[in-house]
Amino acid sequence: MLSTPTSWRLALLTAGLLGPLSWAEAQQRYNPIVTAVPFLSLSPDARSSALGQAGVALSPDANSAFYNAGRLSFVPADYGLSASYIPWLRNHNSATWLGSMAGYARLSQRSVIGADLRYLNRSYSLANSGATSEYAVGASYSYQLNEHLGVGMTVRYIRVNTDSTQTPDQSVAASLGVYHHKDLGTGPYKLGLGAAINNIGYMLAYTRPAYANPPRADYLPTTLQIGGALTRTFTVNSTLTLTVDASKLLVPTPPSQINPAAANSVFDSMVASFSDAPGGAREEAREVRLSTGVEYAYKQMIFARAGYYYENKLKGDGTYASVGFGVHYGSLGFDGTYLIPDSRQNPFTQVFRLSLHATLHKAQPADPQRT
């Protein structure tokens, strides 16, 4: 038998060797953050999809509330409406699709209200939970604090419908946003800045096993998104916009020290999400997703777009490139996007996204970035 001093030396040596290895493993293992109703994290319209899912600082349109309700107060018309369609898992011959609608109405020179709907129709039941369809209905209010700054809030009702073996679940979430835009001096540049926290709400049972009692609760995809958009006007007929967004889920990283069943404060879990990753600061940095894109507009009628969305391979591997176009004539418009994912496992491989939109009763001259 080993002597006591020898045993301690071996124990310390083993800890010294395995400690760094365990830390290195935590740094490199696949550890995505799984949330309930992930469709709320998707870009539902073709314009932002073509720009790598950037949208928090773009010029305002009917779909603004999906990204940043603060943008809505600067929409250039009295009324607007948009409808979008996204097929899902086409490379697996799936009939699943995501549809969305959004609209707004101007109440005064400074205030705008909006409404939106997203509906995910599954061609299959989600494993464990039996989910067959999911939808979110939202109402927004946006207010201009001054000619450059706007704030907004959206409240959404979320419901997950299931097959006959499960009970549907529901939740309510809020989103807060701020948007600032300003011409840079007397030159041809205009800068837009935006920040939003979307989907702040209580957990719901989503990935629960059928036999679980009580059912497992999952966090909503609460997301912090910050970004900017710089527009250069070349001539009276042509503009070019470059936009960049960074986003992070404000949800505990697994394995989390927070027990979802006992988590009483949404705010506590949001704060903890900045420092709870097993791999430390390096893993926290990997949870930041980047979106970037460029949009060229000719006479505010013809639009060409390209973008790139980056998600670390250890945090979901949802990276894709995107290309898109738009044709706007008068008060009507059409946008299309095609995604080119890095991975064949991406659910949006070989997928087109389509959007139609209309505006009525122009209240002011059109924004240089968007009609």
Backbone torsions as a table, in degrees:
resi	resn	phi	psi	omega
1	MET	NA	142.7	-179.3
2	LEU	-72.5	144.6	176.7
3	SER	-68.4	161.8	-178.7
4	THR	-61.0	-46.0	177.7
5	PRO	-59.4	-40.3	179.6
6	THR	-64.8	-40.1	178.9
7	SER	-61.5	-41.9	179.6
8	TRP	-65.8	-37.9	179.1
9	ARG	-63.8	-42.4	178.7
10	LEU	-65.4	-39.0	179.6
11	ALA	-64.6	-42.9	179.4
12	LEU	-66.6	-39.2	178.7
13	LEU	-64.1	-42.7	178.9
14	THR	-62.4	-43.9	178.7
15	ALA	-63.8	-38.7	-179.9
16	GLY	-65.3	-32.7	179.7
17	LEU	-82.4	-43.7	-175.3
18	LEU	-79.1	-27.0	179.6
19	GLY	-57.8	-56.6	177.8
20	PRO	-60.6	-34.4	179.4
21	LEU	-66.1	-41.5	178.6
22	SER	-64.1	-40.1	178.5
23	TRP	-64.8	-41.9	179.6
24	ALA	-64.6	-37.9	178.4
25	GLU	-64.1	-40.8	177.8
26	ALA	-63.1	-31.1	-179.4
27	GLN	-70.8	-28.5	-169.1
28	GLN	-112.2	-11.3	-174.4
29	ARG	-76.6	153.0	178.6
30	TYR	-70.9	117.4	-173.3
31	ASN	-145.1	66.6	179.8
32	PRO	-72.0	156.5	175.6
33	ILE	-91.9	120.2	-178.4
34	VAL	-101.6	130.1	179.9
35	THR	-126.0	168.3	170.0
36	ALA	-73.7	162.3	176.4
37	VAL	34.2	61.4	-177.7
38	PRO	-64.1	-14.5	178.5
39	PHE	-63.1	-19.4	177.6
40	LEU	-71.1	-13.6	177.6
41	SER	-91.2	-6.8	-177.6
42	LEU	-83.1	150.9	173.0
43	SER	-81.4	111.5	-171.9
44	PRO	-82.2	-17.9	-176.2
45	ASP	-107.1	158.2	-173.6
46	ALA	-72.4	-29.2	-178.3
47	ARG	-65.0	-57.0	-179.7
48	SER	-67.0	-32.5	176.2
49	SER	-58.9	-40.5	179.9
50	ALA	-69.8	-18.2	-179.6
51	LEU	-102.6	30.6	177.5
52	GLY	70.2	23.5	-179.7
53	GLN	75.6	15.5	173.9
54	ALA	-75.4	142.2	-178.9
55	GLY	-168.8	-7.9	-173.1
56	VAL	-72.7	-22.6	-176.4
57	ALA	-123.6	8.2	178.7
58	LEU	-68.4	161.9	173.9
59	SER	-60.6	148.8	-169.6
60	PRO	-72.4	149.3	173.6
61	ASP	-153.9	-173.4	-174.8
62	ALA	-64.7	-24.1	-178.1
63	ASN	-91.4	9.5	-174.6
64	SER	-56.3	-38.9	-173.9
65	ALA	-65.9	-19.9	176.1
66	PHE	-65.7	-24.7	-175.3
67	TYR	-116.4	-45.3	-173.9
68	ASN	-159.8	103.9	-177.6
69	ALA	-64.9	-18.5	177.6
70	GLY	-64.1	-22.3	179.1
71	ARG	-70.8	-27.8	-170.7
72	LEU	-59.6	-32.7	-175.2
73	SER	-67.7	-11.9	-179.4
74	PHE	-106.3	12.6	178.4
75	VAL	-60.5	142.7	-171.8
76	PRO	-86.6	8.6	-178.1
77	ALA	-134.3	166.4	178.0
78	ASP	-75.7	-35.0	-178.4
79	TYR	-138.9	146.5	177.2
80	GLY	-152.0	151.8	-178.4
81	LEU	-147.1	140.1	178.3
82	SER	-140.4	145.6	176.0
83	ALA	-136.0	136.7	-175.8
84	SER	-135.0	156.7	-178.8
85	TYR	-140.7	132.0	178.5
86	ILE	-132.0	115.4	170.3
87	PRO	-73.9	154.7	-173.2
88	TRP	-132.4	138.7	176.1
89	LEU	57.7	41.5	179.5
90	ARG	-64.8	-29.0	179.2
91	ASN	-72.4	-8.1	175.5
92	HIS	-112.6	18.9	178.8
93	ASN	54.9	39.9	-179.3
94	SER	-92.0	148.3	176.4
95	ALA	-98.9	13.0	178.8
96	THR	-69.4	142.3	179.8
97	TRP	-149.9	156.7	176.6
98	LEU	-120.4	124.1	177.5
99	GLY	-117.0	149.6	179.0
100	SER	-145.4	152.5	173.4
101	MET	-139.1	146.1	177.8
102	ALA	-149.3	146.5	178.7
103	GLY	-153.4	165.4	179.4
104	TYR	-148.2	162.6	175.5
105	ALA	-144.3	133.8	179.8
106	ARG	-83.7	126.8	178.0
107	LEU	-88.7	-36.0	-179.4
108	SER	-155.5	-176.5	179.5
109	GLN	-62.1	-27.4	-176.1
110	ARG	-106.3	-18.1	-172.0
111	SER	-123.7	144.2	-179.2
112	VAL	-139.3	140.2	172.1
113	ILE	-110.3	154.2	179.9
114	GLY	-144.0	164.4	176.2
115	ALA	-143.8	149.3	-179.7
116	ASP	-150.0	158.9	178.8
117	LEU	-143.1	133.2	169.7
118	ARG	-125.6	133.2	-176.8
119	TYR	-133.9	121.1	177.6
120	LEU	-106.2	117.0	179.4
121	ASN	-105.4	116.1	-178.2
122	ARG	-91.9	144.3	173.0
123	SER	-92.2	6.4	-179.1
124	TYR	-150.8	161.4	175.5
125	SER	-87.6	134.3	178.8
126	LEU	-63.5	133.0	-178.2
127	ALA	-53.8	139.0	178.4
128	ASN	75.8	-47.3	-171.8
129	SER	-90.6	-22.2	-177.4
130	GLY	74.9	15.5	-178.1
131	ALA	-64.6	130.3	179.2
132	THR	-112.8	-24.8	176.9
133	SER	-158.4	155.6	-178.8
134	GLU	-142.5	144.6	176.1
135	TYR	-150.2	158.6	177.7
136	ALA	-138.8	130.9	178.4
137	VAL	-117.2	128.5	-175.5
138	GLY	-127.5	154.6	173.7
139	ALA	-130.2	136.5	-174.0
140	SER	-127.1	152.3	171.1
141	TYR	-136.3	132.3	-178.5
142	SER	-131.8	141.9	-175.1
143	TYR	-138.2	133.9	175.4
144	GLN	-81.8	117.8	175.2
145	LEU	-75.6	-34.1	173.0
146	ASN	-157.0	-171.0	-174.7
147	GLU	-69.0	-11.2	-178.0
148	HIS	-116.2	-18.9	-169.6
149	LEU	-124.8	132.0	178.0
150	GLY	-134.6	149.5	177.3
151	VAL	-128.2	157.9	-179.2
152	GLY	-158.0	161.9	179.1
153	MET	-142.1	141.3	176.9
154	THR	-127.0	135.9	173.8
155	VAL	-116.5	130.9	-176.7
156	ARG	-126.4	140.6	170.4
157	TYR	-98.7	128.6	-175.2
158	ILE	-120.2	135.4	-179.9
159	ARG	-139.3	138.4	175.6
160	VAL	-114.5	114.4	177.5
161	ASN	-89.4	144.7	-175.1
162	THR	-128.9	174.4	175.6
163	ASP	-75.5	-176.2	-172.1
164	SER	-69.1	-11.7	-177.3
165	THR	-88.3	-7.8	-175.5
166	GLN	-129.2	163.6	176.9
167	THR	-99.5	131.0	178.3
168	PRO	-58.7	150.7	177.8
169	ASP	-124.9	160.6	-174.9
170	GLN	-149.8	161.7	179.4
171	SER	-156.1	170.8	175.0
172	VAL	-128.4	137.2	-178.3
173	ALA	-134.2	153.6	177.0
174	ALA	-122.0	150.7	176.4
175	SER	-131.4	139.6	-179.6
176	LEU	-124.3	139.5	-178.5
177	GLY	-147.0	154.2	175.5
178	VAL	-136.2	140.7	-176.1
179	TYR	-137.9	134.5	179.3
180	HIS	-132.7	133.9	176.0
181	HIS	-140.1	147.5	-176.4
182	LYS	-164.0	143.1	172.0
183	ASP	-70.3	139.3	179.6
184	LEU	-90.1	94.8	-178.0
185	GLY	65.7	-143.3	179.1
186	THR	-103.1	7.6	-178.1
187	GLY	-80.0	-170.2	-174.9
188	PRO	-88.3	13.1	-173.8
189	TYR	-106.9	144.8	174.4
190	LYS	-132.9	135.0	-176.4
191	LEU	-115.9	132.8	172.9
192	GLY	-117.9	135.9	177.6
193	LEU	-128.2	143.1	-179.2
194	GLY	-150.2	154.4	175.0
195	ALA	-148.8	142.9	-178.8
196	ALA	-152.8	148.5	167.4
197	ILE	-118.0	115.9	-174.1
198	ASN	-110.2	146.9	172.8
199	ASN	66.5	49.6	174.5
200	ILE	-85.4	112.2	-177.6
201	GLY	-170.3	177.5	-177.6
202	TYR	-79.6	154.9	-177.6
203	MET	-68.6	161.1	173.2
204	LEU	-140.0	160.3	-179.7
205	ALA	-77.8	116.3	-173.4
206	TYR	-130.0	-52.1	179.9
207	THR	-102.5	27.5	-176.4
208	ARG	-70.2	142.6	168.6
209	PRO	-69.9	150.9	-177.5
210	ALA	-62.1	-27.9	-176.1
211	TYR	-92.0	-3.6	-174.6
212	ALA	-67.2	133.8	176.9
213	ASN	-148.6	107.6	2.8
214	PRO	-75.4	158.3	-178.8
215	PRO	-65.3	151.0	178.3
216	ARG	-71.3	139.6	177.4
217	ALA	-103.8	142.2	-179.5
218	ASP	-119.8	147.2	179.5
219	TYR	-72.9	147.0	169.0
220	LEU	-71.2	157.4	-179.7
221	PRO	-77.4	63.9	177.0
222	THR	-63.1	126.6	-170.7
223	THR	-134.9	132.5	170.2
224	LEU	-94.9	127.8	-178.5
225	GLN	-133.2	128.2	-179.6
226	ILE	-131.0	138.6	-178.8
227	GLY	-164.9	175.9	178.7
228	GLY	-144.1	157.5	177.9
229	ALA	-140.9	124.9	-179.9
230	LEU	-113.5	123.7	-178.6
231	THR	-112.4	131.7	176.0
232	ARG	-112.7	125.5	175.7
233	THR	-94.0	119.8	-179.1
234	PHE	-90.0	-50.0	176.2
235	THR	-138.1	-179.9	177.7
236	VAL	-63.8	-17.8	-176.0
237	ASN	-103.6	-14.5	-171.5
238	SER	-136.4	139.4	176.7
239	THR	-137.5	156.6	176.6
240	LEU	-133.7	128.7	-179.0
241	THR	-117.6	131.8	172.6
242	LEU	-113.3	128.4	-178.6
243	THR	-131.2	144.5	179.1
244	VAL	-139.2	131.1	175.4
245	ASP	-125.1	149.2	168.8
246	ALA	-125.4	137.3	-177.7
247	SER	-139.1	154.6	178.5
248	LYS	-148.6	135.1	174.6
249	LEU	-69.9	128.8	176.8
250	LEU	-93.9	58.5	-175.6
251	VAL	-131.6	138.9	-179.6
252	PRO	-55.6	140.3	178.3
253	THR	-82.7	132.8	177.3
254	PRO	-74.2	149.9	-10.0
255	PRO	-75.9	122.4	-174.5
256	SER	-86.2	148.0	174.9
257	GLN	-81.3	-8.4	179.1
258	ILE	-89.9	125.8	177.0
259	ASN	-83.5	112.6	-176.5
260	PRO	-54.6	-34.9	-178.0
261	ALA	-68.4	-23.7	-177.3
262	ALA	-108.2	-0.3	-177.1
263	ALA	-75.8	108.8	-176.6
264	ASN	-93.7	-18.8	-174.5
265	SER	-117.5	118.4	174.5
266	VAL	-63.9	-37.8	-179.4
267	PHE	-62.2	-41.4	179.4
268	ASP	-59.7	-43.0	-179.6
269	SER	-69.0	-33.0	177.3
270	MET	-65.7	-44.8	179.9
271	VAL	-65.4	-42.6	-178.1
272	ALA	-64.0	-25.7	-176.0
273	SER	-64.4	-15.0	-180.0
274	PHE	-85.3	-7.5	-174.1
275	SER	-146.2	18.5	-173.7
276	ASP	-107.2	1.6	-177.2
277	ALA	-66.8	134.8	-179.6
278	PRO	-58.5	-30.2	-179.0
279	GLY	-88.0	9.4	176.1
280	GLY	75.4	-154.0	-174.5
281	ALA	-61.4	-34.3	-178.9
282	ARG	-65.1	-41.2	177.8
283	GLU	-70.0	-36.5	175.9
284	GLU	-59.1	-40.6	179.2
285	ALA	-64.8	-33.6	179.6
286	ARG	-68.5	-18.1	-179.6
287	GLU	-80.3	-6.7	176.7
288	VAL	-80.4	127.1	178.7
289	ARG	-105.1	142.5	-176.2
290	LEU	-117.1	138.8	177.3
291	SER	-129.7	132.2	178.1
292	THR	-145.7	150.3	-179.1
293	GLY	-165.1	164.2	175.9
294	VAL	-128.2	143.9	-180.0
295	GLU	-133.6	122.2	176.1
296	TYR	-106.8	131.4	-179.4
297	ALA	-122.5	132.5	176.6
298	TYR	-116.5	115.1	-179.1
299	LYS	57.2	22.3	-177.4
300	GLN	54.0	27.1	179.2
301	MET	-120.6	-39.5	-178.6
302	ILE	-115.5	128.4	-177.4
303	PHE	-126.3	135.5	173.1
304	ALA	-122.3	135.5	-173.9
305	ARG	-137.9	152.4	173.7
306	ALA	-151.5	148.1	-177.1
307	GLY	-155.9	174.3	179.0
308	TYR	-147.9	130.7	177.7
309	TYR	-116.2	127.7	-177.3
310	TYR	-117.0	129.2	171.9
311	GLU	-135.0	127.4	-175.9
312	ASN	-55.4	143.3	-177.4
313	LYS	-61.7	-27.1	179.7
314	LEU	-86.6	-3.4	-176.9
315	LYS	-121.8	21.2	176.8
316	GLY	133.9	-27.2	176.0
317	ASP	53.7	47.6	179.7
318	GLY	-97.0	20.4	-175.7
319	THR	-61.8	138.8	175.0
320	TYR	-155.3	157.2	168.9
321	ALA	-102.2	159.9	-177.8
322	SER	-146.1	148.1	173.4
323	VAL	-133.0	149.4	-178.4
324	GLY	-158.9	172.8	-179.3
325	PHE	-149.4	165.8	176.3
326	GLY	-149.9	146.1	175.9
327	VAL	-130.3	118.0	-179.2
328	HIS	-122.1	132.6	177.8
329	TYR	-138.9	115.0	-177.8
330	GLY	64.7	-125.7	-177.7
331	SER	-93.3	0.8	-177.3
332	LEU	-112.4	153.2	179.9
333	GLY	-155.4	157.5	178.3
334	PHE	-138.7	134.3	177.2
335	ASP	-129.4	144.2	177.3
336	GLY	-136.7	151.1	-178.9
337	THR	-142.2	143.5	172.9
338	TYR	-125.8	130.2	-177.9
339	LEU	-99.7	143.0	179.5
340	ILE	-125.0	85.8	-175.4
341	PRO	-70.1	154.7	174.4
342	ASP	-74.0	-27.2	-175.6
343	SER	-118.3	140.2	177.5
344	ARG	-70.2	-16.1	178.8
345	GLN	-80.5	-9.1	179.3
346	ASN	-62.3	130.8	-177.0
347	PRO	-66.0	-10.8	-177.9
348	PHE	-107.0	19.2	173.3
349	THR	-61.7	135.2	178.8
350	GLN	57.6	47.1	-176.3
351	VAL	-123.4	131.9	169.4
352	PHE	-98.7	142.9	171.7
353	ARG	-116.2	135.1	-175.1
354	LEU	-125.4	140.8	177.5
355	SER	-138.2	138.9	171.8
356	LEU	-118.5	144.5	178.9
357	HIS	-151.4	158.6	-178.9
358	ALA	-146.2	146.9	174.6
359	THR	-127.4	151.6	-178.7
360	LEU	-136.0	148.9	173.0
361	HIS	54.5	71.4	179.7
362	LYS	-53.8	129.0	-177.1
363	ALA	-99.3	-19.0	-177.3
364	GLN	-161.1	168.2	178.9
365	PRO	-58.9	147.8	-177.8
366	ALA	-63.3	146.0	175.7
367	ASP	-63.1	143.5	-179.5
368	PRO	-59.5	-22.5	-178.6
369	GLN	-90.6	-20.8	-167.4
370	ARG	-156.9	138.0	171.5
371	THR	-102.0	NA	NA
